[in-house]
């Protein structure tokens, strides 16, 4: 039982740890999914912002190209400056005559036309120069140039950085001619992200998205360290929650296990699982040694091991299951004896009955059930000596049982409340002398001196005595000399299954047949 409890405790501990780990993993995956969604949303927001910048530039260039200008006049410069004023991120606009830049909003009309270089790549709506060097207001800049028609727009990539979240690694690139052109962020990150996204498992959280309308892409990366720092409080919270839930589950399962393995729960399950069963202890004639009957004794065994009568009987009484238990035992005893087959004539079978079960309803049920119908047995109901047994109602019910063919035996006689007058009114047939008297015979105690008085009481009641607990030949001989005819105990056989009882009866029959043959 203790080994089973230890194994169950270990199993519960493993289940609780796995449960806590599963809770943590589930919540961690939710946080991870939230982080991934937040990362996507953030990247999409930045990409939408950059698309807006390009849309703004295209609108400005379309506005300027709606009219045709033959040269860079004041009106041309005015229009160009209006376009810069309306835009949020366009820093400068230039006007071209053919392939030559002739004026800009920042420098005005150039002293000499500037012949530009070939574009880095051509997009659908405009030509693109990446990291193009410019001189504006006597300062050098690296800018993006978008040229459409006779005009170009200048955009500084650095002006986009304020809207990019700092908790991620990121890169913004333009994409043309199957090549990424770095604008902002960590160089080569987009290439690394492409390589990572092709792998089935990765510890980093990577995301990449490209615009459907403009040649721009964004990649973001959230490393494990960044993820932990970003969600440190949430991870600590779910760790504590998982641990507490694991502890709660362990406590609940341990409580349920304790209840499941408790004596009361095992006894209740025993009625449905077949854990209760009957064994039979022979009752012998002390003179001849022949088995003339048996006492059916309740036994219990389940997967956790055996329970002894002094363990399960108090529970049955406490839970008010005594009649259910008695009914079960009567059915089980009858079925097991039936399996033996032929029994000696008037074979006596004693079954214990709780005093509180002696009610009119139960007595009627007992008589109607007639468990031993068609069997060559004499059923005996053993009842523990109790003060209530001598009430008028009890005596009437005893008589009903006697009329139905049952014999009444007073169990553990000599330890209870009976007087000779009360016993006469009870109309009992058998007195089962308590084992304490048998044990004291060897010691010559005062208690053993009461045995002759018990024999005298039995003679006056016209009842027979069955001595319980006979363990050796000395006790056997002393009881026989005292005038006691019947007894039971380990000296004649321990409680045994019906198959072993059958063998004992068959051996007794074979011995009798041999003796008859020798006599003939």
C-alpha positions in Angstrom: 0.0 0.0 0.0 2.8 2.4 0.9 4.6 1.5 -2.3 1.5 2.2 -4.3 1.1 5.6 -2.5 4.7 6.5 -3.3 4.2 5.6 -7.0 1.0 7.5 -7.2 2.6 10.5 -5.5 5.4 10.4 -8.1 2.9 10.1 -10.9 0.9 13.1 -9.5 4.1 15.1 -9.3 5.0 14.3 -12.9 1.4 15.2 -14.0 1.5 18.4 -12.1 4.9 19.4 -13.5 3.8 18.5 -17.1 0.5 20.5 -16.5 2.4 23.5 -15.3 4.9 23.3 -18.2 1.9 22.9 -20.6 0.2 26.0 -19.1 3.5 28.0 -19.3 4.1 26.8 -22.9 0.5 27.7 -23.9 0.7 31.2 -22.4 4.2 31.6 -23.8 3.0 30.8 -27.3 0.2 33.3 -26.8 2.8 36.0 -25.9 4.9 34.8 -28.8 2.0 35.1 -31.2 1.2 38.5 -29.8 4.8 39.5 -30.3 4.8 38.2 -33.9 1.6 40.1 -34.6 2.9 43.2 -33.1 6.1 42.9 -35.1 4.0 42.5 -38.3 1.8 45.4 -37.4 4.7 47.6 -36.7 6.5 46.7 -40.0 3.3 47.2 -41.9 2.8 50.6 -40.4 6.3 51.6 -41.3 5.9 50.3 -44.8 2.6 52.1 -45.2 4.3 55.3 -44.0 7.1 54.9 -46.6 4.6 54.2 -49.3 2.9 57.4 -48.3 6.2 59.3 -48.8 6.6 57.8 -52.3 3.0 58.5 -53.1 3.5 62.1 -52.0 6.6 62.4 -54.2 4.8 60.9 -57.2 1.8 63.3 -56.7 4.3 66.3 -56.5 6.0 65.2 -59.7 2.7 64.6 -61.5 1.6 68.1 -60.4 4.7 69.6 -61.9 4.5 67.6 -65.1 0.9 68.7 -65.8 2.3 71.8 -67.5 5.0 72.0 -70.0 8.0 74.3 -69.3 10.5 75.3 -71.9 13.0 76.6 -69.4 13.6 77.2 -65.7 11.8 80.5 -65.2 10.6 82.2 -62.0 7.2 80.6 -62.6 8.9 77.2 -62.9 10.7 77.7 -59.6 7.5 79.0 -58.0 5.7 75.8 -59.0 8.6 73.7 -57.8 8.7 75.5 -54.4 4.9 75.1 -54.1 5.4 71.3 -54.6 8.1 71.2 -51.8 5.9 73.3 -49.5 2.9 70.9 -49.9 5.0 67.8 -49.3 6.1 66.6 -45.8 9.4 64.9 -46.7 10.5 66.2 -50.1 13.6 68.3 -49.5 14.2 69.6 -52.9 12.9 69.5 -56.5 15.0 69.8 -59.6 14.1 70.7 -63.2 15.7 69.0 -66.2 16.1 70.1 -69.8 16.8 66.8 -71.5 19.3 65.0 -69.4 20.7 68.2 -67.8 19.7 69.5 -64.4 19.3 73.3 -64.8 17.7 74.5 -61.6 16.6 73.3 -58.1 14.4 74.8 -55.4 17.3 75.1 -53.1 20.0 76.4 -55.5 17.8 78.2 -58.0 19.1 78.4 -61.6 22.4 76.6 -61.7 25.4 78.5 -63.0 25.9 75.6 -65.5 23.7 72.7 -66.3 24.6 69.5 -64.5 24.6 66.3 -66.4 23.3 63.5 -64.2 24.4 59.9 -64.0 22.3 56.9 -65.1 19.6 55.9 -62.5 20.3 53.1 -60.1 17.2 51.3 -61.4 14.0 52.1 -63.2 10.7 51.6 -61.4 7.3 51.5 -63.0 6.4 55.1 -62.3 9.8 56.8 -62.0 13.6 56.4 -62.2 15.4 55.9 -58.9 18.9 57.0 -57.7 20.0 55.5 -54.4 22.6 57.1 -52.1 23.0 60.0 -54.5 25.4 62.7 -53.3 24.0 66.2 -53.2 25.2 69.6 -52.2 22.4 71.6 -50.5 23.1 74.8 -48.7 26.8 74.1 -48.8 26.3 70.7 -47.1 26.8 67.2 -48.5 23.8 64.8 -48.3 23.1 61.2 -49.3 19.6 61.2 -50.7 17.1 59.3 -52.8 16.2 60.8 -56.1 12.9 60.0 -57.9 12.7 61.4 -61.4 9.6 61.5 -63.5 9.2 63.6 -66.7 11.2 66.8 -66.4 11.4 66.9 -62.6 13.0 65.0 -59.8 12.3 64.9 -56.1 14.9 64.6 -53.3 14.1 62.6 -50.2 16.5 62.1 -47.2 16.2 58.5 -45.8 17.2 59.8 -42.3 13.9 61.7 -42.1 12.1 58.4 -42.0 13.9 57.0 -38.9 11.7 58.7 -36.3 8.7 56.5 -37.2 10.6 53.2 -37.0 10.3 51.3 -33.6 13.5 50.9 -31.7 12.7 47.5 -30.1 13.5 45.6 -33.3 16.5 45.2 -35.6 15.3 46.5 -39.0 16.3 47.4 -42.5 14.6 49.4 -45.2 15.7 48.8 -48.7 14.7 49.7 -52.2 14.4 46.8 -54.6 15.2 46.9 -58.3 17.0 44.9 -60.9 16.6 41.9 -58.5 18.8 43.7 -56.0 18.2 45.2 -52.6 19.6 48.7 -52.1 20.1 49.6 -48.5 18.4 52.8 -47.2 18.2 52.6 -43.4 18.8 50.3 -40.5 21.1 47.3 -40.2 22.8 46.5 -43.5 22.3 43.0 -45.0 19.4 42.2 -42.5 17.0 41.6 -45.4 19.3 39.1 -46.9 19.7 37.4 -43.5 16.0 37.4 -43.0 15.4 35.7 -46.4 17.8 33.0 -45.4 16.2 32.5 -41.9 12.7 32.4 -43.3 13.7 29.5 -45.5 14.5 27.4 -42.4 11.7 25.4 -40.7 12.9 26.2 -37.2 14.5 29.4 -35.9 14.9 31.0 -32.5 14.6 34.5 -33.9 11.4 36.1 -35.0 11.9 37.5 -38.5 9.5 39.4 -40.7 9.8 40.8 -44.2 7.3 42.7 -46.4 7.5 44.5 -49.7 5.2 47.2 -51.1 2.9 46.2 -53.9 3.0 49.7 -55.4 6.5 51.0 -54.8 10.0 49.4 -54.9 10.5 49.4 -51.2 10.9 46.5 -48.7 11.2 46.3 -44.9 12.6 43.5 -42.7 12.5 43.3 -38.9 14.1 40.9 -36.5 13.3 40.2 -32.8 16.1 38.2 -31.2 15.5 35.9 -28.1 17.2 38.5 -25.9 15.1 41.3 -27.2 12.0 39.2 -26.9 12.8 38.5 -23.2 13.6 42.1 -22.4 10.4 43.3 -24.2 8.1 40.8 -22.5 10.0 40.3 -19.2 7.1 41.2 -17.0 4.7 39.0 -18.9 7.0 36.0 -18.8 7.5 36.4 -15.1 3.7 36.6 -14.6 3.0 33.4 -16.6 5.9 31.6 -14.8 4.3 32.4 -11.5 0.8 31.6 -12.7 2.0 28.2 -14.2 3.7 27.4 -10.9 0.7 28.2 -8.8 -1.6 26.2 -11.1 0.8 23.3 -11.0 0.8 23.5 -7.2 -3.1 23.7 -7.1 -3.3 20.7 -9.4 -0.9 18.7 -7.3 -2.9 19.6 -4.1 -6.2 18.6 -5.8 -4.8 15.3 -7.2 -3.1 14.5 -4.0 -6.3 15.1 -2.1 -8.3 13.0 -4.6 -5.6 10.2 -4.4 -5.8 10.3 -0.6 -9.6 10.1 -0.8 -9.4 7.3 -3.4 -7.0 5.3 -1.3 -8.8 6.0 1.9 -10.4 3.2 3.8 -14.0 4.4 3.2 -13.5 4.9 -0.5 -11.9 1.4 -0.9 -14.8 -0.2 1.0 -17.4 1.6 -1.2 -15.6 0.5 -4.4 -15.4 -3.0 -3.1 -19.1 -3.5 -3.5 -18.9 -2.8 -7.2 -15.5 -4.2 -8.0 -15.9 -7.6 -6.5 -13.3 -7.0 -3.9 -15.4 -8.6 -1.1 -15.5 -12.3 -1.1 -16.2 -15.2 1.3 -13.8 -17.7 2.8 -14.9 -20.7 4.9 -13.5 -21.9 8.2 -14.5 -25.5 9.0 -16.5 -26.3 12.1 -15.7 -29.8 13.4 -17.1 -32.4 15.7 -14.4 -32.4 18.5 -15.0 -36.1 19.2 -14.8 -37.4 15.6 -12.8 -34.6 14.0 -15.3 -34.6 11.1 -16.3 -31.3 9.4 -20.0 -30.8 10.1 -20.2 -27.2 8.8 -18.4 -24.0 8.3 -18.5 -20.3 9.1 -18.5 -17.9 6.2 -16.0 -15.1 6.8 -15.9 -11.9 4.8 -12.6 -11.0 3.1 -11.4 -8.1 1.0 -8.7 -7.7 -1.6 -8.2 -5.1 -4.3 -5.3 -3.9 -6.4 -3.9 -2.0 -3.3 -3.8 -5.2 -1.3 -6.0 -6.8 1.4 -8.1 -5.2 4.1 -8.9 -7.1 7.3 -12.3 -7.3 8.9 -11.4 -5.1 11.8 -10.6 -2.4 9.2 -13.6 -2.6 6.8 -16.4 -3.7 9.2 -16.3 -0.4 11.2 -16.4 1.5 8.0 -19.4 -0.5 6.8 -21.2 0.3 10.1 -20.3 3.9 10.0 -21.6 4.4 6.4 -24.8 2.5 7.1 -24.1 -0.2 4.6 -24.5 -3.2 6.9 -27.6 -4.7 5.2 -26.1 -4.2 1.7 -23.0 -5.9 2.9 -25.0 -8.8 4.5 -27.1 -9.3 1.4 -24.0 -9.4 -0.8 -22.3 -11.9 1.5 -25.3 -14.2 1.6 -25.4 -14.2 -2.2 -21.7 -14.8 -2.5 -21.7 -17.6 0.1 -24.6 -19.4 -1.6 -22.9 -19.1 -5.0 -19.6 -20.4 -3.8 -21.1 -23.3 -1.9 -23.2 -24.1 -4.9 -20.0 -24.5 -6.9 -18.8 -27.2 -4.5 -21.6 -29.5 -5.6 -22.6 -32.2 -3.2 -22.4 -31.3 0.5 -22.8 -33.6 3.5 -26.4 -33.9 4.8 -27.5 -30.9 6.9 -24.2 -29.2 6.4 -24.2 -26.1 8.6 -23.3 -22.7 7.2 -23.0 -19.8 9.5 -23.2 -16.2 8.3 -22.8 -13.2 10.5 -25.6 -10.7 10.8 -25.4 -7.2 12.3 -27.8 -6.6 15.2 -29.0 -3.3 13.6 -30.1 -5.2 10.5 -32.7 -7.2 12.3 -35.7 -5.2 11.2 -39.1 -6.4 9.9 -38.2 -5.3 6.3 -34.8 -7.0 6.2 -36.2 -10.2 7.8 -38.9 -10.4 5.1 -36.3 -9.7 2.4 -34.1 -12.5 3.9 -37.0 -15.0 3.9 -38.2 -14.1 0.3 -34.7 -14.3 -1.1 -34.2 -17.8 0.3 -30.5 -17.7 -0.8 -29.9 -21.4 0.0 -33.0 -22.8 -1.8 -32.4 -26.3 -3.2 -29.1 -26.7 -1.3 -28.5 -29.5 1.3 -27.4 -26.9 4.0 -28.7 -25.7 7.3 -28.3 -21.9 7.3 -27.3 -20.3 10.6 -27.4 -16.6 11.4 -24.7 -15.5 13.9 -25.5 -12.3 15.8 -23.2 -10.6 18.2 -24.4 -10.6 21.8 -26.1 -7.2 22.3 -28.6 -5.8 24.9 -31.1 -4.9 22.2 -31.4 -8.5 21.1 -33.7 -9.2 24.0 -36.3 -6.7 23.2 -39.8 -8.1 22.4 -39.6 -6.9 18.8 -36.3 -8.7 18.2 -37.5 -11.9 19.8 -40.5 -11.9 17.5 -38.3 -11.4 14.4 -36.0 -14.2 15.6 -39.0 -16.5 15.8 -39.9 -15.5 12.2 -36.5 -16.5 11.0 -36.6 -19.8 12.9 -40.0 -20.6 11.4 -38.4 -19.9 8.0 -35.7 -22.5 8.6 -32.8 -20.5 10.0 -31.0 -21.3 13.2 -29.9 -18.5 15.5 -26.4 -18.4 17.0 -25.1 -15.9 19.6 -21.6 -14.9 18.5 -18.8 -14.1 21.0 -20.9 -15.5 23.8 -19.6 -14.6 27.3 -18.4 -11.1 26.4 -21.8 -9.4 26.2 -25.0 -8.5 28.0 -27.0 -11.7 28.1 -28.5 -13.3 31.2 -29.9 -16.8 31.4 -33.5 -15.5 31.5 -32.9 -13.3 28.4 -31.3 -16.1 26.5 -34.3 -18.3 27.1 -36.5 -15.7 25.7 -34.3 -15.3 22.6 -34.8 -18.9 21.6 -31.2 -19.3 20.3 -29.8 -22.7 19.1 -26.1 -22.2 19.3 -23.7 -20.4 21.7 -20.4 -19.6 20.1 -18.0 -19.3 23.0 -15.6 -16.4 22.6 -12.0 -17.3 21.8 -10.7 -15.6 25.0 -12.1 -18.5 27.0 -10.2 -21.0 24.9 -7.0 -19.1 25.1 -7.2 -18.9 28.9 -7.6 -22.6 29.2 -3.9 -23.1 28.8 -3.1 -20.5 31.4 -5.6 -21.8 34.0 -7.0 -18.3 34.6 -10.1 -17.4 36.4 -11.8 -16.8 33.1 -11.2 -20.4 32.0 -13.0 -21.6 35.1 -16.2 -20.1 33.6 -16.3 -22.7 30.8 -18.2 -25.3 32.9 -20.8 -22.7 33.7 -21.2 -21.8 30.0 -21.7 -25.6 29.3 -24.4 -25.7 32.0 -26.1 -22.6 30.5 -26.1 -24.3 27.1 -27.7 -27.5 28.5 -30.4 -25.5 30.2 -31.1 -23.6 27.0 -31.0 -26.9 25.0 -28.4 -25.2 22.8 -25.0 -26.5 21.5 -21.7 -24.8 22.0 -19.2 -24.1 19.3 -15.8 -23.0 20.7 -13.9 -20.5 18.6 -10.2 -20.0 18.3 -8.9 -23.5 18.9 -5.3 -23.5 18.0 -3.7 -26.7 19.4 -4.4 -30.2 20.6 -4.2 -29.3 24.3 -7.1 -26.8 23.9 -9.0 -29.4 21.8 -8.7 -32.1 24.5 -9.6 -29.7 27.3 -12.7 -28.5 25.6 -13.8 -32.0 24.7 -13.3 -33.1 28.3 -15.4 -30.1 29.4 -18.3 -31.4 27.4 -18.1 -29.1 24.4 -18.8 -31.0 21.2 -18.1 -28.6 18.4 -15.3 -26.1 17.6 -13.4 -24.2 15.0 -9.9 -22.6 14.8 -6.6 -22.9 13.1 -6.1 -26.4 14.7 -8.6 -27.6 12.1 -8.1 -25.2 9.3 -7.7 -21.5 8.5 -10.3 -19.7 6.6 -10.1 -21.1 3.1 -11.6 -20.7 -0.4 -14.4 -23.0 -1.5 -12.2 -25.2 -3.6 -10.0 -26.0 -0.6 -13.1 -26.7 1.5 -14.3 -29.0 -1.2 -11.0 -31.0 -1.1 -11.3 -31.2 2.7 -14.9 -32.6 2.5 -13.9 -35.1 -0.3 -10.9 -36.3 1.8 -13.2 -36.8 4.7 -15.6 -38.8 2.6 -12.9 -41.0 1.2 -11.6 -41.7 4.8 -15.1 -42.7 5.9 -15.5 -45.1 2.9 -12.2 -46.8 3.8 -13.2 -47.2 7.4 -16.5 -48.8 6.3 -14.7 -51.2 4.0 -12.3 -52.3 6.8 -15.2 -52.8 9.1 -16.9 -55.0 6.6 
